[in-house]
Amino acid sequence: MRRGLGILLAAAVIMSATGCTPVGGGLTGVGVDAEGHPIIVLAWCDGAAPEHAIVFRARGSAGTAPQDDPSDLPGGTASAEATREVRFNAPSLDGNSASFRLDAPADGWAAESEPLVLEAGVTYNARGWKGSGYTQVSTQDVSFTAGDVAELKPGQVLVQQLDEKTQAIRWIDAVISREEFDRQGRDPASCE
């Protein structure tokens, strides 16, 4: 066990030294506005205000896949076929958090194609990012379904967090307040 842990640690050090580790830049969540419309919520680290956001859907996965599968990690490679994505261009963002409606972006947010209308039985993923290539900084992905969004109230944000009750790497859904979301998104642990 110790040898395996040592090998894993050495690999992580080498990857970070060579620039192969993606830079974390905050969190992505999903919520609803005061009228109940779905919104994407972003909170970022200093200097990492997103320039873009993307929401994409994958058919054949309604959120029932085992969460300890590495492909289910936020930012992981899902095996389901991606069927549509919508990119959103951000306005110049101040502060450390922002949100926009999926179906009718406003306040400077603009969809590059038709805005997204959530469908039942589809798992969606979203994230924000700034830059490209080795200089890209991304917020942690969020995965959600239309059913997840329907259960949220204004001021609540759905995110995925590591399950601290198990030794396996396992992501679980968590509903937190917008204030807690903003705090966690600026936390140095989210900015590595």
C-alpha angles and dihedrals in degrees: 000000000000091000091052091048090049092052091048091049092049091050091050092051092049093048093050092047092052095047096249095125115090113239114244115228107176138288140310122208140167127231143144130259125232090280094049097255115146115256135185112226122203129189119180145185124257110291094010103095106157119249092193142015130202132202118189135174132215122201122216093042120085094174096277099113116116108273095217091067107108090227088065095059115112105270091016126132110264119209093217118100112260107230105179141002133190120202120204124201114217127221118234100295126214126192122017106289143042141164138202137189116255095213099040114016114197142164092065097317111125131188115223089215135010111323115254126264112196118240128204116252095026127112114216130199126199138183141158127227146181127204128000141256115001091352095055117123116193135188116234112272124250123208121204146151132220087255091056091052092048090060095054126098125208109281094031123108126196115217137158119245134180112268103241092190094074135052092223118088101257129160119211134186117257129183112210136168120268089246092054090046091053090048094049092047091058094042112118088235088066092048102062 
